[in-house]
Amino acid sequence: MRKNSQLYIFLSALITRNLSTLEAEQVVRTTRIANIATTARKRFNLSLPCIPHPHTRVDGTRGTYGIYSPTPTDRKRIEEVLAKGA
């Protein structure tokens, strides 16, 4: 994996803070965050829960967005992956 790949950028952001799906899309510059999270889970054996949060849009419709929040074990694994420069 190249250091500047979307997966590496996603993991680097997750190690510093929990990310909403919108924040992750902006940081990684893609709309395929769910695919990237799935790849991270499979490749690095992460749980990487995405907790749904309800919200109301400007037009009044209700929806949900997810917050990716790595577990303590996930954080250790992510640190190892980033340290290797994988």
N, CA, C and O atoms as a Maestro MAE file, in Angstrom:
{
 s_m_m2io_version
 :::
 2.0.0
}

f_m_ct {
 s_m_title
 :::
 protein
 m_atom[344] {
  # First column is atom index #
  i_m_mmod_type
  r_m_x_coord
  r_m_y_coord
  r_m_z_coord
  i_m_residue_number
  s_m_chain_name
  s_m_pdb_residue_name
  s_m_pdb_atom_name
  i_m_atomic_number
  :::
  1 25 0.843 -1.172 0.000 1 A "MET " " N  " 7
  2 3 0.000 0.000 0.000 1 A "MET " " CA " 6
  3 2 0.887 1.234 0.000 1 A "MET " " C  " 6
  4 15 1.820 1.322 0.798 1 A "MET " " O  " 8
  5 25 0.613 2.177 -0.873 2 A "ARG " " N  " 7
  6 3 1.358 3.421 -0.905 2 A "ARG " " CA " 6
  7 2 1.014 4.261 0.316 2 A "ARG " " C  " 6
  8 15 -0.101 4.193 0.832 2 A "ARG " " O  " 8
  9 25 1.970 5.047 0.771 3 A "LYS " " N  " 7
  10 3 1.741 5.868 1.951 3 A "LYS " " CA " 6
  11 2 0.583 6.849 1.764 3 A "LYS " " C  " 6
  12 15 -0.106 7.169 2.732 3 A "LYS " " O  " 8
  13 25 0.359 7.324 0.565 4 A "ASN " " N  " 7
  14 3 -0.689 8.311 0.355 4 A "ASN " " CA " 6
  15 2 -2.002 7.694 -0.114 4 A "ASN " " C  " 6
  16 15 -2.893 8.404 -0.579 4 A "ASN " " O  " 8
  17 25 -2.122 6.388 0.006 5 A "SER " " N  " 7
  18 3 -3.354 5.750 -0.442 5 A "SER " " CA " 6
  19 2 -4.522 6.163 0.445 5 A "SER " " C  " 6
  20 15 -4.324 6.608 1.576 5 A "SER " " O  " 8
  21 25 -5.720 6.019 -0.062 6 A "GLN " " N  " 7
  22 3 -6.920 6.385 0.675 6 A "GLN " " CA " 6
  23 2 -7.040 5.605 1.982 6 A "GLN " " C  " 6
  24 15 -7.477 6.151 2.996 6 A "GLN " " O  " 8
  25 25 -6.657 4.345 1.960 7 A "LEU " " N  " 7
  26 3 -6.726 3.537 3.168 7 A "LEU " " CA " 6
  27 2 -5.783 4.082 4.232 7 A "LEU " " C  " 6
  28 15 -6.165 4.199 5.397 7 A "LEU " " O  " 8
  29 25 -4.566 4.415 3.846 8 A "TYR " " N  " 7
  30 3 -3.578 4.952 4.782 8 A "TYR " " CA " 6
  31 2 -4.058 6.297 5.338 8 A "TYR " " C  " 6
  32 15 -3.919 6.553 6.534 8 A "TYR " " O  " 8
  33 25 -4.616 7.148 4.493 9 A "ILE " " N  " 7
  34 3 -5.131 8.449 4.927 9 A "ILE " " CA " 6
  35 2 -6.274 8.248 5.919 9 A "ILE " " C  " 6
  36 15 -6.348 8.939 6.935 9 A "ILE " " O  " 8
  37 25 -7.158 7.308 5.625 10 A "PHE " " N  " 7
  38 3 -8.280 7.000 6.515 10 A "PHE " " CA " 6
  39 2 -7.776 6.542 7.880 10 A "PHE " " C  " 6
  40 15 -8.247 7.026 8.909 10 A "PHE " " O  " 8
  41 25 -6.830 5.620 7.894 11 A "LEU " " N  " 7
  42 3 -6.283 5.117 9.155 11 A "LEU " " CA " 6
  43 2 -5.560 6.216 9.924 11 A "LEU " " C  " 6
  44 15 -5.674 6.294 11.147 11 A "LEU " " O  " 8
  45 25 -4.825 7.059 9.225 12 A "SER " " N  " 7
  46 3 -4.110 8.162 9.876 12 A "SER " " CA " 6
  47 2 -5.083 9.119 10.552 12 A "SER " " C  " 6
  48 15 -4.808 9.615 11.644 12 A "SER " " O  " 8
  49 25 -6.201 9.377 9.922 13 A "ALA " " N  " 7
  50 3 -7.205 10.260 10.512 13 A "ALA " " CA " 6
  51 2 -7.884 9.593 11.705 13 A "ALA " " C  " 6
  52 15 -8.168 10.249 12.708 13 A "ALA " " O  " 8
  53 25 -8.144 8.300 11.600 14 A "LEU " " N  " 7
  54 3 -8.819 7.580 12.684 14 A "LEU " " CA " 6
  55 2 -7.977 7.499 13.946 14 A "LEU " " C  " 6
  56 15 -8.522 7.436 15.048 14 A "LEU " " O  " 8
  57 25 -6.682 7.501 13.806 15 A "ILE " " N  " 7
  58 3 -5.817 7.385 14.977 15 A "ILE " " CA " 6
  59 2 -5.856 8.671 15.800 15 A "ILE " " C  " 6
  60 15 -5.551 8.653 16.993 15 A "ILE " " O  " 8
  61 25 -6.226 9.778 15.174 16 A "THR " " N  " 7
  62 3 -6.250 11.049 15.894 16 A "THR " " CA " 6
  63 2 -7.611 11.356 16.508 16 A "THR " " C  " 6
  64 15 -7.691 12.042 17.527 16 A "THR " " O  " 8
  65 25 -8.692 10.849 15.891 17 A "ARG " " N  " 7
  66 3 -10.031 11.162 16.391 17 A "ARG " " CA " 6
  67 2 -11.060 10.234 15.745 17 A "ARG " " C  " 6
  68 15 -10.787 9.596 14.729 17 A "ARG " " O  " 8
  69 25 -12.240 10.172 16.351 18 A "ASN " " N  " 7
  70 3 -13.363 9.480 15.735 18 A "ASN " " CA " 6
  71 2 -13.824 10.317 14.544 18 A "ASN " " C  " 6
  72 15 -13.738 11.545 14.571 18 A "ASN " " O  " 8
  73 25 -14.307 9.656 13.515 19 A "LEU " " N  " 7
  74 3 -14.704 10.360 12.301 19 A "LEU " " CA " 6
  75 2 -16.139 10.047 11.917 19 A "LEU " " C  " 6
  76 15 -16.558 8.890 11.930 19 A "LEU " " O  " 8
  77 25 -16.882 11.080 11.577 20 A "SER " " N  " 7
  78 3 -18.197 10.841 10.988 20 A "SER " " CA " 6
  79 2 -17.969 10.419 9.539 20 A "SER " " C  " 6
  80 15 -16.889 10.627 8.986 20 A "SER " " O  " 8
  81 25 -18.972 9.840 8.943 21 A "THR " " N  " 7
  82 3 -18.827 9.424 7.547 21 A "THR " " CA " 6
  83 2 -18.546 10.628 6.655 21 A "THR " " C  " 6
  84 15 -17.761 10.529 5.713 21 A "THR " " O  " 8
  85 25 -19.177 11.762 6.941 22 A "LEU " " N  " 7
  86 3 -18.943 12.966 6.143 22 A "LEU " " CA " 6
  87 2 -17.510 13.470 6.309 22 A "LEU " " C  " 6
  88 15 -16.859 13.816 5.322 22 A "LEU " " O  " 8
  89 25 -17.014 13.516 7.547 23 A "GLU " " N  " 7
  90 3 -15.627 13.941 7.780 23 A "GLU " " CA " 6
  91 2 -14.658 13.020 7.058 23 A "GLU " " C  " 6
  92 15 -13.697 13.475 6.437 23 A "GLU " " O  " 8
  93 25 -14.918 11.714 7.145 24 A "ALA " " N  " 7
  94 3 -14.043 10.745 6.488 24 A "ALA " " CA " 6
  95 2 -14.034 10.959 4.984 24 A "ALA " " C  " 6
  96 15 -12.978 10.892 4.354 24 A "ALA " " O  " 8
  97 25 -15.203 11.217 4.399 25 A "GLU " " N  " 7
  98 3 -15.273 11.478 2.957 25 A "GLU " " CA " 6
  99 2 -14.459 12.706 2.583 25 A "GLU " " C  " 6
  100 15 -13.796 12.722 1.546 25 A "GLU " " O  " 8
  101 25 -14.505 13.734 3.422 26 A "GLN " " N  " 7
  102 3 -13.759 14.963 3.142 26 A "GLN " " CA " 6
  103 2 -12.261 14.760 3.297 26 A "GLN " " C  " 6
  104 15 -11.481 15.247 2.478 26 A "GLN " " O  " 8
  105 25 -11.853 14.046 4.341 27 A "VAL " " N  " 7
  106 3 -10.428 13.814 4.589 27 A "VAL " " CA " 6
  107 2 -9.822 12.928 3.508 27 A "VAL " " C  " 6
  108 15 -8.738 13.211 2.996 27 A "VAL " " O  " 8
  109 25 -10.523 11.860 3.167 28 A "VAL " " N  " 7
  110 3 -10.003 10.885 2.207 28 A "VAL " " CA " 6
  111 2 -10.302 11.294 0.765 28 A "VAL " " C  " 6
  112 15 -9.679 10.797 -0.173 28 A "VAL " " O  " 8
  113 25 -11.249 12.194 0.603 29 A "ARG " " N  " 7
  114 3 -11.665 12.687 -0.715 29 A "ARG " " CA " 6
  115 2 -12.253 11.587 -1.589 29 A "ARG " " C  " 6
  116 15 -11.853 11.376 -2.734 29 A "ARG " " O  " 8
  117 25 -13.211 10.906 -1.001 30 A "THR " " N  " 7
  118 3 -13.938 9.871 -1.725 30 A "THR " " CA " 6
  119 2 -15.315 9.705 -1.103 30 A "THR " " C  " 6
  120 15 -15.528 10.077 0.051 30 A "THR " " O  " 8
  121 25 -16.234 9.158 -1.850 31 A "THR " " N  " 7
  122 3 -17.549 8.836 -1.306 31 A "THR " " CA " 6
  123 2 -17.653 7.347 -0.985 31 A "THR " " C  " 6
  124 15 -18.722 6.859 -0.616 31 A "THR " " O  " 8
  125 25 -16.549 6.633 -1.127 32 A "ARG " " N  " 7
  126 3 -16.542 5.177 -0.901 32 A "ARG " " CA " 6
  127 2 -15.990 4.813 0.481 32 A "ARG " " C  " 6
  128 15 -15.272 3.822 0.613 32 A "ARG " " O  " 8
  129 25 -16.308 5.582 1.484 33 A "ILE " " N  " 7
  130 3 -15.763 5.349 2.821 33 A "ILE " " CA " 6
  131 2 -16.152 3.975 3.362 33 A "ILE " " C  " 6
  132 15 -15.337 3.307 3.999 33 A "ILE " " O  " 8
  133 25 -17.376 3.553 3.115 34 A "ALA " " N  " 7
  134 3 -17.799 2.230 3.600 34 A "ALA " " CA " 6
  135 2 -16.913 1.132 3.015 34 A "ALA " " C  " 6
  136 15 -16.560 0.183 3.716 34 A "ALA " " O  " 8
  137 25 -16.553 1.251 1.747 35 A "ASN " " N  " 7
  138 3 -15.668 0.259 1.119 35 A "ASN " " CA " 6
  139 2 -14.272 0.295 1.735 35 A "ASN " " C  " 6
  140 15 -13.655 -0.746 1.959 35 A "ASN " " O  " 8
  141 25 -13.783 1.498 2.006 36 A "ILE " " N  " 7
  142 3 -12.452 1.633 2.601 36 A "ILE " " CA " 6
  143 2 -12.451 1.069 4.018 36 A "ILE " " C  " 6
  144 15 -11.501 0.393 4.412 36 A "ILE " " O  " 8
  145 25 -13.510 1.341 4.792 37 A "ALA " " N  " 7
  146 3 -13.616 0.800 6.144 37 A "ALA " " CA " 6
  147 2 -13.684 -0.729 6.110 37 A "ALA " " C  " 6
  148 15 -13.064 -1.394 6.941 37 A "ALA " " O  " 8
  149 25 -14.422 -1.282 5.169 38 A "THR " " N  " 7
  150 3 -14.509 -2.739 5.036 38 A "THR " " CA " 6
  151 2 -13.146 -3.332 4.697 38 A "THR " " C  " 6
  152 15 -12.766 -4.368 5.243 38 A "THR " " O  " 8
  153 25 -12.421 -2.689 3.811 39 A "THR " " N  " 7
  154 3 -11.076 -3.150 3.463 39 A "THR " " CA " 6
  155 2 -10.168 -3.112 4.686 39 A "THR " " C  " 6
  156 15 -9.415 -4.055 4.929 39 A "THR " " O  " 8
  157 25 -10.235 -2.025 5.458 40 A "ALA " " N  " 7
  158 3 -9.419 -1.903 6.674 40 A "ALA " " CA " 6
  159 2 -9.761 -3.009 7.667 40 A "ALA " " C  " 6
  160 15 -8.873 -3.597 8.284 40 A "ALA " " O  " 8
  161 25 -11.055 -3.287 7.814 41 A "ARG " " N  " 7
  162 3 -11.474 -4.349 8.737 41 A "ARG " " CA " 6
  163 2 -10.896 -5.700 8.322 41 A "ARG " " C  " 6
  164 15 -10.369 -6.439 9.155 41 A "ARG " " O  " 8
  165 25 -10.995 -6.013 7.049 42 A "LYS " " N  " 7
  166 3 -10.540 -7.315 6.562 42 A "LYS " " CA " 6
  167 2 -9.016 -7.420 6.541 42 A "LYS " " C  " 6
  168 15 -8.459 -8.414 7.004 42 A "LYS " " O  " 8
  169 25 -8.351 -6.416 6.016 43 A "ARG " " N  " 7
  170 3 -6.903 -6.477 5.832 43 A "ARG " " CA " 6
  171 2 -6.141 -6.446 7.154 43 A "ARG " " C  " 6
  172 15 -5.120 -7.116 7.305 43 A "ARG " " O  " 8
  173 25 -6.647 -5.660 8.116 44 A "PHE " " N  " 7
  174 3 -5.910 -5.473 9.360 44 A "PHE " " CA " 6
  175 2 -6.627 -6.043 10.579 44 A "PHE " " C  " 6
  176 15 -6.231 -5.781 11.714 44 A "PHE " " O  " 8
  177 25 -7.675 -6.819 10.346 45 A "ASN " " N  " 7
  178 3 -8.427 -7.483 11.413 45 A "ASN " " CA " 6
  179 2 -8.924 -6.478 12.465 45 A "ASN " " C  " 6
  180 15 -8.700 -6.650 13.663 45 A "ASN " " O  " 8
  181 25 -9.596 -5.439 11.992 46 A "LEU " " N  " 7
  182 3 -10.140 -4.407 12.870 46 A "LEU " " CA " 6
  183 2 -11.631 -4.625 13.065 46 A "LEU " " C  " 6
  184 15 -12.303 -5.157 12.181 46 A "LEU " " O  " 8
  185 25 -12.157 -4.215 14.222 47 A "SER " " N  " 7
  186 3 -13.611 -4.233 14.403 47 A "SER " " CA " 6
  187 2 -14.203 -2.961 13.818 47 A "SER " " C  " 6
  188 15 -15.209 -3.014 13.110 47 A "SER " " O  " 8
  189 25 -13.599 -1.838 14.102 48 A "LEU " " N  " 7
  190 3 -13.945 -0.528 13.553 48 A "LEU " " CA " 6
  191 2 -15.450 -0.289 13.495 48 A "LEU " " C  " 6
  192 15 -16.026 -0.184 12.412 48 A "LEU " " O  " 8
  193 25 -16.092 -0.203 14.674 49 A "PRO " " N  " 7
  194 3 -17.535 0.022 14.677 49 A "PRO " " CA " 6
  195 2 -17.913 1.372 14.071 49 A "PRO " " C  " 6
  196 15 -17.187 2.357 14.204 49 A "PRO " " O  " 8
  197 25 -19.048 1.392 13.414 50 A "CYS " " N  " 7
  198 3 -19.607 2.628 12.859 50 A "CYS " " CA " 6
  199 2 -20.966 2.808 13.526 50 A "CYS " " C  " 6
  200 15 -21.932 2.129 13.179 50 A "CYS " " O  " 8
  201 25 -21.032 3.719 14.473 51 A "ILE " " N  " 7
  202 3 -22.218 3.910 15.293 51 A "ILE " " CA " 6
  203 2 -23.157 4.907 14.617 51 A "ILE " " C  " 6
  204 15 -22.752 6.035 14.334 51 A "ILE " " O  " 8
  205 25 -24.400 4.513 14.353 52 A "PRO " " N  " 7
  206 3 -25.335 5.425 13.681 52 A "PRO " " CA " 6
  207 2 -25.824 6.527 14.629 52 A "PRO " " C  " 6
  208 15 -26.106 6.285 15.802 52 A "PRO " " O  " 8
  209 25 -25.913 7.736 14.083 53 A "HIS " " N  " 7
  210 3 -26.429 8.888 14.822 53 A "HIS " " CA " 6
  211 2 -27.533 9.543 13.998 53 A "HIS " " C  " 6
  212 15 -27.340 9.834 12.817 53 A "HIS " " O  " 8
  213 25 -28.690 9.775 14.618 54 A "PRO " " N  " 7
  214 3 -29.781 10.430 13.884 54 A "PRO " " CA " 6
  215 2 -29.516 11.926 13.720 54 A "PRO " " C  " 6
  216 15 -28.842 12.541 14.546 54 A "PRO " " O  " 8
  217 25 -30.042 12.491 12.671 55 A "HIS " " N  " 7
  218 3 -29.958 13.931 12.465 55 A "HIS " " CA " 6
  219 2 -31.132 14.377 11.605 55 A "HIS " " C  " 6
  220 15 -31.791 13.564 10.956 55 A "HIS " " O  " 8
  221 25 -31.377 15.668 11.611 56 A "THR " " N  " 7
  222 3 -32.434 16.254 10.792 56 A "THR " " CA " 6
  223 2 -31.788 17.190 9.788 56 A "THR " " C  " 6
  224 15 -31.012 18.075 10.151 56 A "THR " " O  " 8
  225 25 -32.116 16.984 8.530 57 A "ARG " " N  " 7
  226 3 -31.544 17.815 7.470 57 A "ARG " " CA " 6
  227 2 -32.213 19.180 7.458 57 A "ARG " " C  " 6
  228 15 -33.227 19.395 8.122 57 A "ARG " " O  " 8
  229 25 -31.638 20.092 6.700 58 A "VAL " " N  " 7
  230 3 -32.164 21.454 6.595 58 A "VAL " " CA " 6
  231 2 -33.610 21.451 6.124 58 A "VAL " " C  " 6
  232 15 -34.415 22.275 6.560 58 A "VAL " " O  " 8
  233 25 -33.938 20.521 5.232 59 A "ASP " " N  " 7
  234 3 -35.318 20.476 4.704 59 A "ASP " " CA " 6
  235 2 -36.296 19.770 5.650 59 A "ASP " " C  " 6
  236 15 -37.471 19.607 5.319 59 A "ASP " " O  " 8
  237 25 -35.813 19.351 6.824 60 A "GLY " " N  " 7
  238 3 -36.685 18.739 7.814 60 A "GLY " " CA " 6
  239 2 -36.748 17.227 7.765 60 A "GLY " " C  " 6
  240 15 -37.323 16.610 8.662 60 A "GLY " " O  " 8
  241 25 -36.171 16.609 6.740 61 A "THR " " N  " 7
  242 3 -36.185 15.149 6.681 61 A "THR " " CA " 6
  243 2 -35.162 14.584 7.664 61 A "THR " " C  " 6
  244 15 -34.114 15.177 7.919 61 A "THR " " O  " 8
  245 25 -35.500 13.446 8.190 62 A "ARG " " N  " 7
  246 3 -34.616 12.792 9.155 62 A "ARG " " CA " 6
  247 2 -33.760 11.753 8.472 62 A "ARG " " C  " 6
  248 15 -34.171 11.121 7.499 62 A "ARG " " O  " 8
  249 25 -32.579 11.590 8.993 63 A "GLY " " N  " 7
  250 3 -31.667 10.596 8.446 63 A "GLY " " CA " 6
  251 2 -30.675 10.172 9.516 63 A "GLY " " C  " 6
  252 15 -30.796 10.550 10.681 63 A "GLY " " O  " 8
  253 25 -29.707 9.392 9.108 64 A "THR " " N  " 7
  254 3 -28.649 8.981 10.031 64 A "THR " " CA " 6
  255 2 -27.303 9.108 9.331 64 A "THR " " C  " 6
  256 15 -27.212 9.073 8.104 64 A "THR " " O  " 8
  257 25 -26.284 9.255 10.126 65 A "TYR " " N  " 7
  258 3 -24.914 9.195 9.633 65 A "TYR " " CA " 6
  259 2 -24.128 8.375 10.635 65 A "TYR " " C  " 6
  260 15 -24.547 8.230 11.783 65 A "TYR " " O  " 8
  261 25 -23.016 7.848 10.224 66 A "GLY " " N  " 7
  262 3 -22.227 6.997 11.096 66 A "GLY " " CA " 6
  263 2 -21.010 7.712 11.647 66 A "GLY " " C  " 6
  264 15 -20.478 8.637 11.033 66 A "GLY " " O  " 8
  265 25 -20.576 7.264 12.825 67 A "ILE " " N  " 7
  266 3 -19.333 7.742 13.424 67 A "ILE " " CA " 6
  267 2 -18.423 6.522 13.565 67 A "ILE " " C  " 6
  268 15 -18.739 5.581 14.293 67 A "ILE " " O  " 8
  269 25 -17.296 6.551 12.865 68 A "TYR " " N  " 7
  270 3 -16.308 5.489 13.003 68 A "TYR " " CA " 6
  271 2 -15.511 5.760 14.271 68 A "TYR " " C  " 6
  272 15 -14.884 6.811 14.407 68 A "TYR " " O  " 8
  273 25 -15.539 4.805 15.199 69 A "SER " " N  " 7
  274 3 -14.773 4.979 16.430 69 A "SER " " CA " 6
  275 2 -14.043 3.678 16.741 69 A "SER " " C  " 6
  276 15 -14.645 2.713 17.212 69 A "SER " " O  " 8
  277 25 -12.739 3.663 16.473 70 A "PRO " " N  " 7
  278 3 -11.957 2.450 16.694 70 A "PRO " " CA " 6
  279 2 -11.886 2.065 18.166 70 A "PRO " " C  " 6
  280 15 -11.827 2.925 19.044 70 A "PRO " " O  " 8
  281 25 -11.892 0.777 18.418 71 A "THR " " N  " 7
  282 3 -11.737 0.259 19.779 71 A "THR " " CA " 6
  283 2 -10.283 0.441 20.208 71 A "THR " " C  " 6
  284 15 -9.431 0.729 19.367 71 A "THR " " O  " 8
  285 25 -9.982 0.281 21.496 72 A "PRO " " N  " 7
  286 3 -8.580 0.373 21.937 72 A "PRO " " CA " 6
  287 2 -7.667 -0.629 21.208 72 A "PRO " " C  " 6
  288 15 -6.524 -0.309 20.881 72 A "PRO " " O  " 8
  289 25 -8.175 -1.824 20.962 73 A "THR " " N  " 7
  290 3 -7.396 -2.815 20.212 73 A "THR " " CA " 6
  291 2 -7.184 -2.353 18.779 73 A "THR " " C  " 6
  292 15 -6.095 -2.509 18.228 73 A "THR " " O  " 8
  293 25 -8.224 -1.783 18.172 74 A "ASP " " N  " 7
  294 3 -8.097 -1.238 16.814 74 A "ASP " " CA " 6
  295 2 -7.010 -0.170 16.770 74 A "ASP " " C  " 6
  296 15 -6.191 -0.146 15.852 74 A "ASP " " O  " 8
  297 25 -7.009 0.716 17.772 75 A "ARG " " N  " 7
  298 3 -6.023 1.802 17.797 75 A "ARG " " CA " 6
  299 2 -4.596 1.249 17.828 75 A "ARG " " C  " 6
  300 15 -3.713 1.761 17.140 75 A "ARG " " O  " 8
  301 25 -4.376 0.203 18.630 76 A "LYS " " N  " 7
  302 3 -3.043 -0.412 18.690 76 A "LYS " " CA " 6
  303 2 -2.655 -0.989 17.332 76 A "LYS " " C  " 6
  304 15 -1.529 -0.805 16.869 76 A "LYS " " O  " 8
  305 25 -3.593 -1.686 16.699 77 A "ARG " " N  " 7
  306 3 -3.306 -2.279 15.389 77 A "ARG " " CA " 6
  307 2 -3.042 -1.205 14.340 77 A "ARG " " C  " 6
  308 15 -2.142 -1.342 13.512 77 A "ARG " " O  " 8
  309 25 -3.832 -0.137 14.381 78 A "ILE " " N  " 7
  310 3 -3.648 0.958 13.424 78 A "ILE " " CA " 6
  311 2 -2.277 1.597 13.618 78 A "ILE " " C  " 6
  312 15 -1.581 1.889 12.646 78 A "ILE " " O  " 8
  313 25 -1.889 1.812 14.879 79 A "GLU " " N  " 7
  314 3 -0.560 2.369 15.167 79 A "GLU " " CA " 6
  315 2 0.537 1.471 14.598 79 A "GLU " " C  " 6
  316 15 1.509 1.964 14.026 79 A "GLU " " O  " 8
  317 25 0.384 0.160 14.753 80 A "GLU " " N  " 7
  318 3 1.364 -0.781 14.206 80 A "GLU " " CA " 6
  319 2 1.438 -0.689 12.698 80 A "GLU " " C  " 6
  320 15 2.527 -0.670 12.125 80 A "GLU " " O  " 8
  321 25 0.285 -0.632 12.054 81 A "VAL " " N  " 7
  322 3 0.236 -0.534 10.587 81 A "VAL " " CA " 6
  323 2 0.896 0.754 10.121 81 A "VAL " " C  " 6
  324 15 1.683 0.744 9.174 81 A "VAL " " O  " 8
  325 25 0.583 1.851 10.773 82 A "LEU " " N  " 7
  326 3 1.145 3.137 10.368 82 A "LEU " " CA " 6
  327 2 2.645 3.193 10.646 82 A "LEU " " C  " 6
  328 15 3.393 3.815 9.892 82 A "LEU " " O  " 8
  329 25 3.084 2.552 11.715 83 A "ALA " " N  " 7
  330 3 4.509 2.528 12.056 83 A "ALA " " CA " 6
  331 2 5.312 1.757 11.011 83 A "ALA " " C  " 6
  332 15 6.448 2.116 10.699 83 A "ALA " " O  " 8
  333 25 4.715 0.698 10.476 84 A "LYS " " N  " 7
  334 3 5.384 -0.094 9.442 84 A "LYS " " CA " 6
  335 2 5.425 0.636 8.119 84 A "LYS " " C  " 6
  336 15 6.236 0.322 7.248 84 A "LYS " " O  " 8
  337 25 4.541 1.618 7.971 85 A "GLY " " N  " 7
  338 3 4.461 2.337 6.696 85 A "GLY " " CA " 6
  339 2 3.929 1.455 5.592 85 A "GLY " " C  " 6
  340 15 4.266 1.610 4.418 85 A "GLY " " O  " 8
  341 25 3.077 0.512 6.008 86 A "ALA " " N  " 7
  342 3 2.566 -0.498 5.093 86 A "ALA " " CA " 6
  343 2 1.931 0.057 3.877 86 A "ALA " " C  " 6
  344 15 1.460 -0.699 3.027 86 A "ALA " " O  " 8
  :::
 }
 m_bond[343] {
  # First column is bond index #
  i_m_from
  i_m_to
  i_m_order
  :::
  1 1 2 1
  2 2 3 1
  3 3 4 2
  4 3 5 1
  5 5 6 1
  6 6 7 1
  7 7 8 2
  8 7 9 1
  9 9 10 1
  10 10 11 1
  11 11 12 2
  12 11 13 1
  13 13 14 1
  14 14 15 1
  15 15 16 2
  16 15 17 1
  17 17 18 1
  18 18 19 1
  19 19 20 2
  20 19 21 1
  21 21 22 1
  22 22 23 1
  23 23 24 2
  24 23 25 1
  25 25 26 1
  26 26 27 1
  27 27 28 2
  28 27 29 1
  29 29 30 1
  30 30 31 1
  31 31 32 2
  32 31 33 1
  33 33 34 1
  34 34 35 1
  35 35 36 2
  36 35 37 1
  37 37 38 1
  38 38 39 1
  39 39 40 2
  40 39 41 1
  41 41 42 1
  42 42 43 1
  43 43 44 2
  44 43 45 1
  45 45 46 1
  46 46 47 1
  47 47 48 2
  48 47 49 1
  49 49 50 1
  50 50 51 1
  51 51 52 2
  52 51 53 1
  53 53 54 1
  54 54 55 1
  55 55 56 2
  56 55 57 1
  57 57 58 1
  58 58 59 1
  59 59 60 2
  60 59 61 1
  61 61 62 1
  62 62 63 1
  63 63 64 2
  64 63 65 1
  65 65 66 1
  66 66 67 1
  67 67 68 2
  68 67 69 1
  69 69 70 1
  70 70 71 1
  71 71 72 2
  72 71 73 1
  73 73 74 1
  74 74 75 1
  75 75 76 2
  76 75 77 1
  77 77 78 1
  78 78 79 1
  79 79 80 2
  80 79 81 1
  81 81 82 1
  82 82 83 1
  83 83 84 2
  84 83 85 1
  85 85 86 1
  86 86 87 1
  87 87 88 2
  88 87 89 1
  89 89 90 1
  90 90 91 1
  91 91 92 2
  92 91 93 1
  93 93 94 1
  94 94 95 1
  95 95 96 2
  96 95 97 1
  97 97 98 1
  98 98 99 1
  99 99 100 2
  100 99 101 1
  101 101 102 1
  102 102 103 1
  103 103 104 2
  104 103 105 1
  105 105 106 1
  106 106 107 1
  107 107 108 2
  108 107 109 1
  109 109 110 1
  110 110 111 1
  111 111 112 2
  112 111 113 1
  113 113 114 1
  114 114 115 1
  115 115 116 2
  116 115 117 1
  117 117 118 1
  118 118 119 1
  119 119 120 2
  120 119 121 1
  121 121 122 1
  122 122 123 1
  123 123 124 2
  124 123 125 1
  125 125 126 1
  126 126 127 1
  127 127 128 2
  128 127 129 1
  129 129 130 1
  130 130 131 1
  131 131 132 2
  132 131 133 1
  133 133 134 1
  134 134 135 1
  135 135 136 2
  136 135 137 1
  137 137 138 1
  138 138 139 1
  139 139 140 2
  140 139 141 1
  141 141 142 1
  142 142 143 1
  143 143 144 2
  144 143 145 1
  145 145 146 1
  146 146 147 1
  147 147 148 2
  148 147 149 1
  149 149 150 1
  150 150 151 1
  151 151 152 2
  152 151 153 1
  153 153 154 1
  154 154 155 1
  155 155 156 2
  156 155 157 1
  157 157 158 1
  158 158 159 1
  159 159 160 2
  160 159 161 1
  161 161 162 1
  162 162 163 1
  163 163 164 2
  164 163 165 1
  165 165 166 1
  166 166 167 1
  167 167 168 2
  168 167 169 1
  169 169 170 1
  170 170 171 1
  171 171 172 2
  172 171 173 1
  173 173 174 1
  174 174 175 1
  175 175 176 2
  176 175 177 1
  177 177 178 1
  178 178 179 1
  179 179 180 2
  180 179 181 1
  181 181 182 1
  182 182 183 1
  183 183 184 2
  184 183 185 1
  185 185 186 1
  186 186 187 1
  187 187 188 2
  188 187 189 1
  189 189 190 1
  190 190 191 1
  191 191 192 2
  192 191 193 1
  193 193 194 1
  194 194 195 1
  195 195 196 2
  196 195 197 1
  197 197 198 1
  198 198 199 1
  199 199 200 2
  200 199 201 1
  201 201 202 1
  202 202 203 1
  203 203 204 2
  204 203 205 1
  205 205 206 1
  206 206 207 1
  207 207 208 2
  208 207 209 1
  209 209 210 1
  210 210 211 1
  211 211 212 2
  212 211 213 1
  213 213 214 1
  214 214 215 1
  215 215 216 2
  216 215 217 1
  217 217 218 1
  218 218 219 1
  219 219 220 2
  220 219 221 1
  221 221 222 1
  222 222 223 1
  223 223 224 2
  224 223 225 1
  225 225 226 1
  226 226 227 1
  227 227 228 2
  228 227 229 1
  229 229 230 1
  230 230 231 1
  231 231 232 2
  232 231 233 1
  233 233 234 1
  234 234 235 1
  235 235 236 2
  236 235 237 1
  237 237 238 1
  238 238 239 1
  239 239 240 2
  240 239 241 1
  241 241 242 1
  242 242 243 1
  243 243 244 2
  244 243 245 1
  245 245 246 1
  246 246 247 1
  247 247 248 2
  248 247 249 1
  249 249 250 1
  250 250 251 1
  251 251 252 2
  252 251 253 1
  253 253 254 1
  254 254 255 1
  255 255 256 2
  256 255 257 1
  257 257 258 1
  258 258 259 1
  259 259 260 2
  260 259 261 1
  261 261 262 1
  262 262 263 1
  263 263 264 2
  264 263 265 1
  265 265 266 1
  266 266 267 1
  267 267 268 2
  268 267 269 1
  269 269 270 1
  270 270 271 1
  271 271 272 2
  272 271 273 1
  273 273 274 1
  274 274 275 1
  275 275 276 2
  276 275 277 1
  277 277 278 1
  278 278 279 1
  279 279 280 2
  280 279 281 1
  281 281 282 1
  282 282 283 1
  283 283 284 2
  284 283 285 1
  285 285 286 1
  286 286 287 1
  287 287 288 2
  288 287 289 1
  289 289 290 1
  290 290 291 1
  291 291 292 2
  292 291 293 1
  293 293 294 1
  294 294 295 1
  295 295 296 2
  296 295 297 1
  297 297 298 1
  298 298 299 1
  299 299 300 2
  300 299 301 1
  301 301 302 1
  302 302 303 1
  303 303 304 2
  304 303 305 1
  305 305 306 1
  306 306 307 1
  307 307 308 2
  308 307 309 1
  309 309 310 1
  310 310 311 1
  311 311 312 2
  312 311 313 1
  313 313 314 1
  314 314 315 1
  315 315 316 2
  316 315 317 1
  317 317 318 1
  318 318 319 1
  319 319 320 2
  320 319 321 1
  321 321 322 1
  322 322 323 1
  323 323 324 2
  324 323 325 1
  325 325 326 1
  326 326 327 1
  327 327 328 2
  328 327 329 1
  329 329 330 1
  330 330 331 1
  331 331 332 2
  332 331 333 1
  333 333 334 1
  334 334 335 1
  335 335 336 2
  336 335 337 1
  337 337 338 1
  338 338 339 1
  339 339 340 2
  340 339 341 1
  341 341 342 1
  342 342 343 1
  343 343 344 2
  :::
 }
}
